[in-house]
Amino acid sequence: MSEDLRIDREGAVATLTINRPDSRNAISLGMYQELPTLVKSVDEDPNVKVLVVRGAGTKAFAAGADIGEFAEVRGDAESARSYNEHVAAAEHALEGMTKPSIAMVHGFCIGGGCGLALACDLRLSDHKGRFGITPAKLGLVYSLESTKRLVDLVGPAQAKWILFSGMHVDAERALRIGLVDSLHDPDELESATIEFAHTIASRAQYSVRATKEIVRRISAGQTEDDEATTDLRNSSFDTEDYAEGVRAFLEKRSPNFA
């Protein structure tokens, strides 16, 4: 693991830090290449239930891709296509986790940084958060999958406004249109995010992960139960978490899920 990406674990919550504060946590090609392996290690760790993704410091989640390396890694059409494949793989790794993920956004969350935040399940921001997706400023076209994540959150018209203009969206508007899920004072964002992550970690994990899969299927266009979703629901009755949930309800206490 490079120094530019760091994973820390606190109980059932892991934190993945984009660790380049001197460049507002700009994301290099090497970081995109490394992300899928790191995310997989968290997803496969039986002791981790929730992943928090953040930028180092309090000025930026990530201010986008590392422009300083563009001439080298995106200098022609072939290298640009290869670069885009690595970006897509990193976003797929986050989006495809079986466990829930939360983006904790201090300050700037632009371009590729915003792409990673959108690939997380939830986004918590401070009041200084600024969001932008800027292909129209660079002569680029975002992939259908990346664009769909934005459309799913804010709707077609707001997505067009953001993508056509390339303008930044402040935190209050981001909350209003659904780009983020809650706002916090800058000095309270970290504690609020970690507390919420531990709340999710305290819930029945079969329920959390099955719900994530069902929501994914709905977003992909599924409208009726099939064998897989019916099995997800029915299998919950055989879990120890279900038995504990019923016991706790009858005993009028908080459940202690395995």
LUMMI-362959 format. One line per 10 residues: number of its first residue (from 1); for each residue x, z, y of N, C-alpha, C, CB. Coordinates in steps of 0.2 Angstrom, whole numbers, plus 2048, in hexadecimal, padded with zeros to 3 digits. Each point is the difference from the previous one (the first is absolute). Glycine has a CB too. Layout:
BEGIN
NUM = X,Z,Y,X,Z,Y,X,Z,Y,X,Z,Y; ... $
END
This chain:
BEGIN
1 = 804,800,7FA,7FC,800,806,804,800,806,7F7,806,7FA; 808,7F5,80B,804,800,806,7FE,806,805,801,7F3,7FE; 803,80E,807,7FF,805,805,7FA,7FD,804,80C,804,800; 7F2,7F6,800,7FB,7FD,805,7F9,802,7FD,808,7F7,803; 7F8,80B,7F7,7F9,802,7FD,802,807,7FC,7FB,7F4,7FF; 800,811,802,801,806,7FD,7FA,803,7FD,809,802,808; 7F8,801,7F2,7FA,803,7FD,801,807,7FF,7FD,7F6,7FA; 7FE,80E,809,800,808,7FF,7FA,802,7FD,807,801,80A; 7FA,804,7F2,7FA,803,7FC,7FE,807,802,803,7F8,7F7; 7F7,80A,80A,7FE,806,802,7FA,802,7FC,804,7FF,80C $
11 = 7FD,804,7EE,7FB,801,7FB,7FD,7F9,7FE,7FD,80B,806; 7FC,7F4,7FA,7FD,7FA,7FE,800,7FB,805,7F9,807,7F9; 80A,7F9,80D,801,7FB,805,807,7FE,801,7F6,805,805; 80A,7F4,7FA,807,7FD,802,7FF,7FC,806,803,7FF,7F4; 803,801,810,800,7FD,807,806,7FB,7FF,7FC,80A,806; 802,7F0,7FC,804,7FA,800,801,7FF,808,7FC,7FA,7F5; 80B,807,80D,801,7FF,807,804,7FA,801,801,80C,801; 7FD,7F0,804,804,7FA,803,805,803,805,7F6,7F7,7FE; 810,809,800,805,804,803,805,7FC,804,7FF,808,7F7; 7FF,7F5,80E,804,7FC,805,7FE,802,807,802,7F7,7F8 $
21 = 7FE,80F,80A,7FD,802,807,804,7FD,806,7FD,80A,7FB; 809,7F4,804,803,7FD,806,7FE,7F9,801,80A,806,7FD; 7F2,7F7,7FE,7FD,7F9,802,7F9,800,7FF,80A,7FB,7FB; 7F3,80B,807,7F9,801,7FF,7FD,7FF,7F9,7FF,7FD,80C; 806,804,7EF,7FE,7FF,7F9,7FE,7F9,7FE,7FC,80C,800; 808,7EF,803,7FF,7F9,7FE,802,7FF,7F9,803,7FD,80C; 7F9,7FF,7F1,801,7FF,7F8,804,7FA,7FF,7F5,805,7FE; 810,7FC,7FE,805,7FB,7FE,7FE,7FD,7FA,809,805,805; 7F9,7F5,7F9,7FF,7FD,7FA,802,804,7FA,801,7F5,805; 804,80E,7FB,802,805,7FB,7FB,805,7FF,80C,7FE,802 $
31 = 7F1,805,803,7FB,805,7FF,7FA,7FD,7FD,805,806,80A; 7F9,7F5,7F8,7FA,7FD,7FC,802,7FF,7F9,7FC,7FA,80B; 80A,804,7F3,802,7FF,7F9,800,806,7FC,806,7F6,804; 7FB,810,800,801,806,7FC,7F9,804,800,80C,800,804; 7F0,7FE,800,7F9,804,800,7FC,800,7F9,800,7FD,80C; 800,7FD,7F1,7FC,800,7FA,803,805,7FB,7FD,7F4,802; 809,80C,7FD,803,805,7FB,7FF,807,802,809,7F8,7FD; 7F7,80A,809,7FF,807,803,7F9,802,7FF,809,7FE,808; 7F2,7FD,7FA,7F9,801,7FF,7FE,801,7F8,7FE,7FA,80B; 805,802,7F1,7FF,801,7F9,802,807,7FD,801,7F3,7FF $
41 = 805,80F,804,803,806,7FD,7FB,806,802,80C,7FC,801; 7F1,804,805,7FB,805,802,7FA,7FF,7FC,804,800,80C; 7F9,7FA,7F3,7FA,7FF,7FC,801,803,7F9,7FD,7F6,807; 809,809,7F6,801,802,7F9,802,808,800,803,7F4,7FD; 7FE,80F,808,802,807,800,7FA,804,7FF,80A,7FE,808; 7F6,806,7F2,7FA,804,7FE,7FF,806,805,801,7FC,7F4; 804,806,810,7FF,805,804,7FD,7FF,807,80A,805,7FA; 7F6,7F4,807,7FE,7FE,807,7F9,7FD,800,80C,7FD,803; 7F0,805,801,7F9,7FE,800,7FE,7FC,806,7FD,80A,7FA; 807,7F7,80C,7FE,7FC,806,807,7FE,803,7F5,806,802 $
51 = 80B,7F4,801,806,7FD,804,7FE,800,807,804,7FA,7F6; 800,809,80E,800,7FF,808,806,7FB,802,7FB,80C,801; 803,7EF,803,805,7FC,803,801,801,807,7FD,7F7,7F7; 809,80A,80C,801,801,807,806,7FD,802,7FA,80B,7FF; 807,7F5,808,806,7FE,803,804,806,802,7FB,7F5,803; 80C,80B,7FD,804,805,802,7FF,801,807,808,7FE,7F8; 7F8,809,80A,7FF,802,807,7F8,7FF,802,80C,7FC,803; 7F3,804,804,7F9,800,802,7FF,7FA,805,800,80C,7FF; 805,7EF,802,7FF,7FA,804,7FD,7FA,7FD,809,805,806; 7F7,7FB,7F3,7FE,7FA,7FD,7FF,801,7F8,806,7F9,809 $
61 = 7F4,804,7F5,800,7FF,7F9,804,7FB,7FD,7F4,804,801; 80C,7F6,802,804,7FB,7FF,7FF,7FA,805,801,803,7F4; 803,7FB,810,7FF,7FC,806,801,7F8,7FD,804,809,808; 7FB,7F6,7F2,800,7FA,7FD,806,7FE,7FC,7F9,7FD,80A; 808,7FD,7F4,806,7FD,7FD,806,801,804,7F9,7F8,7F9; 80D,808,804,806,800,803,802,7F9,803,804,80A,7F9; 7FB,7F5,80E,801,7FA,803,807,7FE,800,7F6,802,807; 80E,803,7F9,807,7FE,800,803,7FC,7FA,801,80A,806; 7FB,7F6,7F4,803,7FD,7FB,7FC,7F9,7FE,803,80B,7FB; 7F8,7F4,80A,7FC,7FA,7FF,804,7F9,7FF,7F7,806,807 $
71 = 80E,7F9,7FD,804,7FA,7FF,803,7FF,7F9,802,801,80D; 800,805,7F0,803,800,7FA,7FB,7FF,7FA,809,807,805; 7F1,7FD,7FC,7FC,801,7FA,7F9,7FC,801,805,80B,7FE; 7FA,7F2,808,7FA,7FC,801,802,7FA,804,7F9,80A,7FF; 80D,7F3,800,803,7FB,804,7FD,7F9,7FF,80A,807,801; 7F3,7F8,7F9,7FD,7FA,7FE,7FA,801,7FC,80C,7FA,800; 7F1,800,7FE,7F9,801,7FD,801,803,7F9,7FC,7F6,806; 809,809,7F6,801,802,7FA,802,808,800,804,7F5,7FC; 800,80D,808,802,807,801,7FA,804,802,80C,7FD,802; 7F0,800,803,7FA,803,802,7FB,801,7FB,802,7FB,80B $
81 = 7FD,800,7F1,7FB,801,7FA,802,806,7FB,7FD,7F3,801; 80A,80D,7FE,802,805,7FC,7FF,807,803,809,7F8,7FB; 7F8,808,80B,7FF,807,804,7F9,802,800,809,7FD,808; 7F2,7FE,7F9,7F9,802,7FF,7FE,802,7F9,7FE,7F8,809; 805,806,7F2,7FF,802,7F9,802,808,800,802,7F4,7FB; 804,80D,808,802,807,7FF,7FB,805,804,80C,7FC,7FE; 7F2,802,808,7FB,804,804,7FA,801,7FC,805,7FB,80B; 7F8,7FF,7F2,7FA,801,7FC,801,804,7FA,7FD,7F5,804; 809,80B,7F9,801,805,7FA,800,807,802,806,7F7,7FB; 7FD,80A,80B,800,807,803,7F9,803,801,80B,7FE,805 $
91 = 7F1,7FD,7FE,7F9,802,802,7FC,801,7FA,801,7FA,80B; 800,802,7F0,7FC,800,7FA,801,807,7FC,801,7F3,7FF; 806,80F,801,802,806,7FD,7FC,806,803,80B,7FB,7FE; 7F5,805,808,7FC,806,803,7F8,7FF,7FF,809,801,809; 7F5,7F9,7F8,7F8,7FF,7FF,7FF,801,7F9,7FF,7F8,809; 805,807,7F2,7FE,800,7F9,802,807,7FD,802,7F4,7FF; 800,811,804,801,806,7FD,7FA,803,7FD,809,802,808; 7F7,801,7F2,7FB,804,7FE,7FE,806,804,803,7FB,7F4; 802,808,80F,7FF,806,804,7FE,7FE,807,808,806,7F8; 7F5,7FF,80C,7FF,7FE,807,806,801,804,7F4,804,7FE $
101 = 80C,7F8,808,805,800,805,7FD,800,807,807,7F9,7F8; 7FD,80B,80C,7FE,801,807,806,7FE,804,7F8,809,7FD; 806,7F3,808,805,7FE,805,800,805,806,7FF,7F3,7FD; 806,810,805,800,805,805,804,7FC,806,800,80A,7F8; 7FC,7F5,80D,802,7FB,806,802,804,806,7F9,7F7,7FB; 80D,80A,807,802,802,806,802,7FA,804,804,80B,7FC; 7F9,7F4,80A,803,7FB,805,7FF,7F8,7FD,808,808,804; 7FD,7F4,7FD,7FF,7F9,7FE,7FF,7FF,7F9,807,7FE,80A; 7F4,7FD,7F5,7FF,7FE,7F9,7FE,7F8,801,7FC,80C,7FB; 80A,7F0,804,7FF,7F9,803,802,7FC,7FA,802,803,80C $
111 = 7FB,7F7,7F4,802,7FB,7FB,801,802,7F9,806,7FB,809; 800,804,7F4,801,802,7F9,7FE,808,7FF,809,7F7,7FF; 7F8,80D,806,7FF,807,7FF,7F8,801,800,80A,803,806; 7F3,7F9,7FE,7F8,801,7FF,7FE,7FD,7F9,7FF,7FF,80D; 805,7FC,7F1,7FE,7FD,7F9,801,805,7FB,803,7F5,804; 802,810,7FC,801,805,7FB,7FA,805,801,80D,7FE,800; 7F2,804,806,7FA,805,801,7FA,7FE,7FE,806,804,80A; 7F8,7F5,7F7,7FA,7FD,7FD,800,800,7F8,7FF,7F9,80B; 806,807,7F2,801,800,7F9,7FE,807,7FD,808,7F7,800; 7F9,80E,804,7FE,807,7FE,7F9,801,800,80B,804,805 $
121 = 7F3,801,7F7,7F8,801,800,7FD,803,806,802,802,7F4; 802,802,810,7FE,803,806,805,800,805,7F8,808,7FA; 806,7F9,80D,805,800,805,7FE,806,805,802,7F3,7FF; 802,811,802,800,806,805,805,7FE,806,7FB,809,7F7; 803,7F8,80F,804,7FE,805,800,806,806,7FE,7F4,7FE; 807,80C,806,800,804,806,7FD,7FC,805,80A,807,7FC; 7F5,7FC,80A,7FD,7FD,806,804,7FB,803,7F9,80B,802; 80D,7F5,7FC,805,7FB,803,801,7FA,7FC,806,809,805; 7F6,7F7,7F5,801,7FA,7FC,7FE,7F9,803,7FD,808,7F7; 807,7F3,808,7FF,7FA,802,800,7FB,7FB,804,803,80B $
131 = 7F7,7F9,7F4,800,7FB,7FA,800,7F9,802,7FA,809,7FA; 80A,7F3,803,800,7F9,801,802,7FB,7FA,802,803,80C; 7FB,7F8,7F4,802,7FB,7FB,801,7F9,803,7F9,806,7F7; 80D,7F8,809,802,7FB,805,802,7F9,7FE,804,80A,806; 7F9,7F3,7F5,802,7F9,7FE,7FF,7FB,805,7FD,803,7F5; 7FE,7FE,80F,7FF,7FB,806,806,800,805,7F3,801,7FE; 811,804,802,805,800,805,807,7FD,7FD,7FB,80B,805; 804,7F4,7F4,806,7FE,7FD,7FF,7F9,7FC,803,80C,7FE; 7F7,7F1,803,7FF,7FA,7FD,7FF,801,7F8,806,7FA,809; 7F8,80B,7F5,7FF,802,7F9,7F9,800,7FE,80A,806,800 $
141 = 7F4,7FA,7F9,7FA,800,7FE,800,806,7FA,7FD,7F4,803; 7FF,811,7FE,800,805,7FB,7FC,7FE,7FA,800,808,809; 802,7FB,7F1,7FD,7FE,7FA,7F8,802,800,80B,801,7FA; 7F2,7FC,801,7F8,802,800,800,807,7FE,7FD,7F4,7FC; 807,80E,7FF,7FF,807,7FE,802,805,806,803,7FC,7F4; 802,803,810,802,804,805,7FA,800,805,80C,7FE,7FE; 7F1,7FC,804,7FB,7FF,804,7FA,804,7FE,804,7F5,804; 7FA,80A,7F5,7FA,803,7FD,800,808,801,800,7F7,7F8; 806,80C,808,801,807,801,7FD,802,807,80A,801,7F7; 7F8,7FB,80D,7FE,802,807,7F9,7FE,801,80B,7FD,804 $
151 = 7F2,7FE,7FA,7F9,7FE,800,7FC,806,7FD,803,7F3,800; 7FF,80F,7FA,7FC,805,7FC,800,806,804,804,7FC,7F6; 800,806,80F,800,806,804,7FC,7FF,806,80B,803,7FB; 7F7,7F8,809,7FD,7FF,807,7FB,7FB,800,80B,804,804; 7F4,7F8,7F7,7FB,7FA,801,803,7FA,802,7F7,808,802; 806,7F2,7FE,802,7FA,801,802,7FF,808,7FA,7FB,7F6; 801,807,80E,801,7FF,807,806,804,803,7F4,7FE,801; 80D,808,7FD,805,804,803,807,7FE,7FD,7F8,80A,801; 808,7F4,7F8,806,7FD,7FD,802,7FA,804,7FD,804,7F5; 7FE,7F8,80D,802,7FA,804,803,802,807,7F7,7F9,7FA $
161 = 806,80C,809,803,802,806,807,802,800,7F5,804,803; 80C,800,7F8,807,803,7FF,805,7FA,7FE,7FB,80B,7FC; 803,7F1,7FF,805,7FA,7FE,800,7FB,805,7FD,803,7F4; 7FE,7FB,80F,800,7FA,805,805,802,806,7F4,7FC,7FD; 80B,80A,806,803,803,806,807,802,7FE,7F5,803,805; 80C,801,7F6,807,803,7FF,800,806,804,805,7F6,7FD; 7F6,80C,806,800,806,805,800,807,7FC,7FB,7F9,809; 808,80C,7FA,800,806,7FD,7F9,804,801,80C,801,802; 7F2,803,7F9,7FA,804,800,802,807,800,7FA,7F7,7F9; 803,80D,80C,802,807,801,7FC,804,7FB,803,7FE,80C $
171 = 7FF,808,7F3,7FE,804,7FB,7F8,801,800,80B,806,800; 7F3,7FB,806,7F9,801,801,7FC,7FA,7FE,802,808,809; 800,7F2,7F9,7FC,7FB,7FD,801,7FF,7F9,801,7FA,80B; 805,807,7F2,801,7FF,7F9,7FC,805,7FC,80C,7FD,803; 7F2,809,800,7FB,804,7FC,7F9,7FD,801,808,80A,802; 7F7,7F4,804,7F9,7FD,801,7FE,7FA,7FB,801,804,80C; 804,7F8,7F3,7FF,7FA,7FC,801,801,7F9,803,7F9,80A; 800,80D,7F4,801,801,7F9,807,7FE,7FD,7F4,7FE,7FF; 810,801,806,807,7FF,7FE,804,806,7FE,800,7F6,808; 7FE,810,7FA,802,806,7FE,7FB,805,7FF,80A,7FE,806 $
181 = 7F7,807,7F6,7FA,804,7FD,800,807,804,802,7FB,7F5; 803,807,80E,800,806,805,805,800,804,7FA,806,7F7; 805,7FD,80F,806,801,805,801,808,801,7FC,7F5,806; 80B,80C,7FC,802,807,801,805,800,805,7FE,802,7F4; 803,804,80F,806,801,805,806,7FE,7FD,7F9,809,806; 80C,7F5,7FD,807,7FE,7FD,803,806,7FC,801,7F7,809; 7FE,80F,7FA,804,805,7FD,7FB,803,7FA,806,803,80B; 7F5,7FB,7F4,7FB,802,7FB,7FF,7FB,7FA,7FB,807,808; 807,7F3,7F9,7FF,7FA,7FB,803,802,7F9,800,7F8,80A; 806,80A,7F6,804,801,7FA,7FC,806,7FC,80B,7FC,805 $
191 = 7F4,809,7FE,7FC,806,7FC,7F9,7FE,7FE,807,808,806; 7F6,7F4,7FE,7F9,7FE,7FE,800,7FB,7FB,7FD,801,80B; 808,7FA,7F5,801,7FB,7FA,802,804,7FA,803,7F7,808; 802,80D,7F8,802,803,7FA,7FA,805,7FD,80C,800,804; 7F1,803,800,7FA,804,7FE,7FB,7FC,7FD,802,808,809; 7FC,7F2,7FA,7FB,7FC,7FD,803,7FD,7F9,7FB,7FD,80B; 80B,802,7F5,803,7FD,7F9,7FF,805,7FB,808,7F9,806; 7FA,80E,7FC,7FF,805,7FB,7F9,801,7FE,80A,806,804; 7F1,7F9,800,7F9,801,7FF,7FE,7FA,7FA,7FE,805,80C; 804,7F5,7F5,7FF,7FB,7FB,803,802,7FA,800,7F7,809 $
201 = 806,80C,7F7,804,802,7FA,7FD,805,7FC,80A,7FD,806; 7F1,807,7FE,7FD,806,7FC,7FA,7FD,7FD,804,808,809; 7F9,7F2,7F8,7FA,7FE,7FD,802,7FD,7F9,7FB,7FD,80C; 7FF,802,7F1,801,7FD,7F9,803,7F9,800,7F6,806,7FC; 810,7F9,801,804,7FA,801,7FD,7FA,7FC,80A,807,802; 7F2,7FA,7F9,7FD,7FB,7FD,7FB,7FD,804,801,805,7F5; 7FB,7FF,80F,7FB,7FE,805,803,7FC,805,7F9,80A,7FD; 80C,7F9,806,804,7FC,806,802,7F9,7FE,804,80C,804; 7FF,7F4,7F6,803,7F9,7FE,7FB,7FC,7FE,80B,806,7FD; 7F0,7FC,7FF,7FB,7FB,7FE,7FC,7FE,806,7FF,806,7F5 $
211 = 800,7FE,810,7FD,7FE,806,804,7FB,804,7FA,80B,801; 80C,7F6,7FF,805,7FB,803,7FF,7F9,7FD,808,809,803; 7F8,7F7,7F6,7FF,7FA,7FD,7F9,7FC,801,808,805,7F7; 7F3,7FF,809,7F9,7FE,801,800,7FD,808,7FB,808,7F7; 807,7FB,80D,800,7FE,807,804,7F9,801,7FF,80C,804; 807,7F4,7F8,804,7FA,800,7FC,7FA,7FD,80A,807,7FF; 7F2,7FA,7FC,7FC,7FB,7FD,7FA,7FE,805,803,804,7F4; 7FA,801,80F,7FB,7FE,805,803,7FB,806,7FA,80B,7FD; 80C,7F7,805,803,7FC,805,802,7F9,7FE,805,80B,805; 7FC,7F5,7F5,802,7F9,7FD,7FA,7FC,7FE,80A,805,7FB $
221 = 7F0,7FE,807,7FA,7FC,7FF,7FB,802,7FA,806,7F7,805; 7FC,80E,7F7,7FC,802,7FB,7FA,804,802,80A,800,7F9; 7F0,7FE,805,7FA,803,803,7FC,804,7FA,7FF,7F7,809; 802,808,7F1,7FC,804,7FB,805,803,7FB,7F7,7F8,801; 807,80D,7FC,804,803,7FA,802,7FB,7FB,7FB,80C,803; 80B,7F4,7FA,801,7FD,7FA,803,805,7FB,803,7F5,806; 800,808,7F4,802,805,7FB,805,805,803,7FD,7F7,7F7; 808,806,80D,805,804,802,7FE,806,805,807,7F6,7FF; 7F5,808,806,7FD,806,804,7FC,804,7FD,801,7F8,809; 7FB,806,7F2,7FB,805,7FC,805,804,7FC,7F7,7F8,800 $
231 = 80E,806,7FD,804,804,7FC,804,805,805,802,7F7,7F8; 800,807,80E,803,805,804,7FB,806,802,807,7F7,805; 7F3,807,7FC,7FB,805,801,7FF,805,7FA,7FB,7F8,809; 803,805,7F2,7FF,803,7FA,805,805,7FD,7F8,7F7,7FD; 80E,806,803,806,804,7FE,802,806,804,804,7F5,7FC; 7F9,80C,80A,801,806,804,7FD,806,7FC,800,7F9,80B; 7FB,806,7F1,7FC,805,7FD,805,803,7FA,7F5,7FB,803; 810,802,7FB,804,802,7FB,806,804,803,7FC,7F6,7F8; 805,80A,80E,806,803,803,800,807,801,802,7F6,806; 804,80E,7F9,800,807,802,7FE,801,807,809,801,7F7 $
241 = 7F9,7FB,80E,7FE,801,806,7F8,800,801,80A,7FA,804; 7F2,802,7F8,7F9,801,801,7FE,806,7FD,7FF,7F4,7FF; 804,80F,7FC,7FE,806,7FD,801,806,805,803,7FB,7F4; 803,804,80F,802,805,805,7FB,800,806,80C,800,7FC; 7F3,7FA,806,7FB,800,806,7F9,803,7FE,806,7F5,804; 7F8,80A,7F6,7F9,803,7FF,801,807,7FF,7FD,7F6,7FA; 808,80D,803,802,807,800,800,803,806,806,7FF,7F6; 7FE,7FE,80F,801,803,807,7F9,800,803,80C,7FC,800; 7F0,7FF,800,7FA,800,803,7FB,805,7FE,801,7F4,801; 7FF,80D,7F8,7FC,805,7FD,802,808,802,7FD,7F8,7F7 $
251 = 80A,808,809,803,807,802,800,801,808,806,7FF,7F5; 7F8,7FC,80F,800,800,807,807,802,803,7F4,804,7FF; 811,7F8,7FE,807,800,802,803,7F9,802,801,80B,7F9; 805,7F5,80A,803,7FA,801,803,7FD,7F9,803,803,80C; 7FD,7F7,7F2,803,7FD,7FA,807,801,800,7F6,7F8,7FE; 80D,808,7FD,807,800,7FF,802,7FA,7FB,801,80D,802; 7FF,7ED,801,801,7FA,7FC,807,800,7FD,7F8,7FA,807; 809,803,7F3,806,7FF,7FD,805,7FB,804,7FB,803,7F4 $
END
